[in-house]
Amino acid sequence: MAAAAATSVTLTAASQQQLQQQGEARPLVVFDIDETLLSNMPQILDPEAWPWEQWVAAAQAEPLQPMLALYTALCSHGYSIALVTGRHEASRNSTMANLQRAGYGALCSKHSSSSSAYVPCCYDALLMRPANDTRLASVYKPWARAQLLAGGRYVLAALLGDQFSDINGPGIEAGSEVQAYKLPNPFYFIL
């Protein structure tokens, strides 16, 4: 919990500098979902009982509590939040239901945002793979983040994920002010 709060404070100071430089752009924190916000431990430990598609459809993944605390702190500090996942578009409804059940809120409506003091935490965007997308995560995820940033509405403040594809790509070069945090994942590695 202390680490989550410390990260939140560090990001708040960095984003204030970015906001002054970017004008109207809002600071954006991008999270991965699986093994970052949600734990798929039951499916990982017993994949025969829980084939991946069944597991996702069941929407039973539990939150990773330190990440939920960080997510909530960032939301309360006025950050815009986006989620970029390797899950396919067909699982959008179950993914959104699981996120809400786990405490991450819902997709922000046009009348609310993750930086609004009057609504519970919500996320500004949920980017999912198109149905036939077979690109490596290391290609897909940077492309998806670029789509988020293309309109100039956001300035990237931080990336959090359990795979290098969650924290690599354009805008994350050496000397960049974007903060990238890779969480450990002892179960699998994705290219």
C-alpha positions in Angstrom: 0.0 0.0 0.0 2.8 2.4 0.8 4.5 1.7 -2.5 1.2 2.4 -4.3 0.8 5.7 -2.5 4.4 6.7 -3.2 4.0 5.9 -6.9 0.8 8.0 -6.9 2.6 11.0 -5.4 5.5 10.7 -7.9 3.1 10.5 -10.8 1.1 13.5 -9.5 4.2 15.7 -9.5 5.3 14.5 -12.9 1.9 15.0 -14.5 1.6 18.6 -13.1 4.8 19.4 -15.1 3.4 17.7 -18.2 0.1 19.5 -17.9 1.8 22.9 -17.8 3.7 21.9 -20.9 0.8 20.4 -22.8 -2.0 22.9 -22.1 -5.4 21.1 -22.3 -4.1 17.5 -22.6 -5.0 15.4 -19.6 -2.4 13.1 -17.9 -3.1 9.5 -18.9 -2.1 6.3 -17.1 -2.4 3.1 -19.1 -2.9 -0.2 -17.4 -2.8 -3.8 -18.8 -5.5 -6.0 -17.4 -4.5 -9.6 -17.0 -1.9 -10.2 -14.2 -1.8 -6.4 -13.7 -5.3 -5.4 -12.6 -6.9 -8.9 -12.4 -5.5 -12.2 -11.2 -6.2 -15.2 -13.4 -4.6 -17.6 -10.9 -7.5 -20.2 -10.9 -7.3 -20.5 -14.7 -3.5 -20.6 -14.7 -3.4 -23.3 -12.0 -6.1 -25.4 -13.7 -6.4 -24.6 -17.4 -8.3 -27.8 -18.1 -11.1 -26.9 -15.7 -11.0 -23.3 -16.9 -10.3 -23.0 -20.6 -9.3 -19.4 -21.3 -12.5 -18.3 -23.1 -14.7 -19.9 -20.4 -12.7 -18.2 -17.7 -13.0 -14.8 -19.3 -16.7 -15.3 -19.9 -17.2 -16.2 -16.2 -15.9 -12.8 -15.2 -14.6 -14.1 -11.9 -11.0 -12.9 -11.9 -10.2 -11.2 -8.6 -8.5 -7.8 -8.3 -4.8 -7.5 -7.5 -5.3 -5.5 -4.3 -2.2 -3.3 -4.5 -3.0 -2.4 -8.1 -6.6 -1.6 -7.1 -5.3 0.7 -4.4 -3.0 2.4 -6.9 -5.7 2.7 -9.6 -8.1 4.3 -7.0 -5.4 6.7 -5.8 -4.6 7.8 -9.4 -8.3 8.2 -10.1 -8.7 10.4 -7.0 -5.7 12.5 -8.1 -7.4 13.4 -11.4 -5.7 11.0 -13.8 -7.4 9.8 -16.9 -7.1 6.0 -17.0 -7.1 3.7 -20.1 -6.9 0.0 -20.3 -5.1 -1.8 -23.1 -5.5 -5.6 -23.2 -4.7 -8.5 -25.4 -8.2 -9.9 -24.9 -10.3 -9.9 -28.0 -13.2 -7.6 -28.7 -15.7 -10.6 -28.4 -15.0 -10.6 -24.6 -15.7 -6.9 -24.1 -18.9 -7.3 -22.1 -17.5 -10.0 -19.7 -14.3 -8.1 -19.3 -16.2 -4.9 -18.4 -18.4 -6.8 -16.0 -15.3 -8.4 -14.4 -13.6 -5.0 -14.0 -16.6 -3.5 -12.4 -17.2 -6.5 -10.0 -13.5 -6.3 -9.0 -13.8 -2.6 -8.1 -12.3 -0.8 -11.1 -15.6 0.9 -12.0 -17.1 1.2 -15.5 -16.3 2.9 -18.7 -16.7 6.7 -18.1 -19.7 8.2 -19.7 -19.6 11.3 -21.8 -20.8 13.2 -18.7 -18.1 11.8 -16.4 -14.4 11.2 -16.4 -11.9 9.5 -14.2 -10.9 13.0 -13.0 -14.4 14.0 -11.9 -14.9 14.4 -8.2 -18.6 13.6 -8.5 -18.4 10.0 -9.9 -16.7 6.9 -8.7 -13.6 5.8 -10.5 -14.1 5.0 -14.1 -11.8 4.4 -17.1 -11.7 6.6 -20.1 -11.0 3.8 -22.6 -10.8 0.0 -23.0 -8.9 -1.0 -26.0 -9.2 -4.7 -27.1 -7.9 -6.7 -30.0 -10.1 -6.8 -33.1 -11.5 -10.3 -33.8 -8.8 -11.4 -36.3 -5.9 -9.5 -34.9 -2.9 -11.9 -34.8 -0.1 -9.3 -34.2 2.4 -9.9 -31.4 1.5 -8.0 -28.2 4.8 -6.1 -28.7 3.3 -4.7 -32.0 -0.4 -4.5 -31.0 -0.1 -2.7 -27.7 2.2 0.2 -28.8 -0.1 0.7 -31.8 -3.2 0.7 -29.5 -1.6 3.3 -27.2 -0.7 5.4 -30.2 -4.4 5.5 -31.1 -5.2 6.8 -27.7 -2.7 9.6 -27.9 -3.4 10.5 -31.5 -6.1 13.1 -30.8 -4.0 15.2 -28.5 -6.6 14.8 -25.7 -4.1 13.0 -23.4 -0.4 13.2 -22.4 1.0 9.9 -21.4 2.1 9.9 -17.8 2.7 6.2 -17.0 2.4 2.6 -18.2 1.8 -0.4 -15.9 1.8 -4.0 -16.9 3.3 -7.5 -16.4 4.8 -7.8 -19.9 7.4 -5.7 -21.6 4.9 -5.1 -24.4 2.9 -3.2 -21.8 5.6 -0.7 -21.2 7.6 -0.5 -24.5 7.0 1.5 -27.7 6.9 5.0 -29.1 7.0 7.7 -26.4 8.8 5.5 -23.9 12.3 6.2 -25.2 15.3 7.0 -23.0 14.9 10.5 -21.6 11.1 10.4 -21.8 9.2 11.6 -18.8 6.8 8.7 -19.1 7.1 6.4 -16.2 6.9 2.7 -16.9 6.4 0.0 -14.3 6.7 -3.7 -15.1 5.1 -6.0 -12.6 6.6 -9.5 -12.1 4.8 -12.4 -13.8 6.3 -15.8 -12.9 3.7 -17.7 -15.0 4.1 -16.6 -18.6 5.9 -14.3 -21.0 4.3 -12.8 -24.1 6.1 -11.5 -27.2 
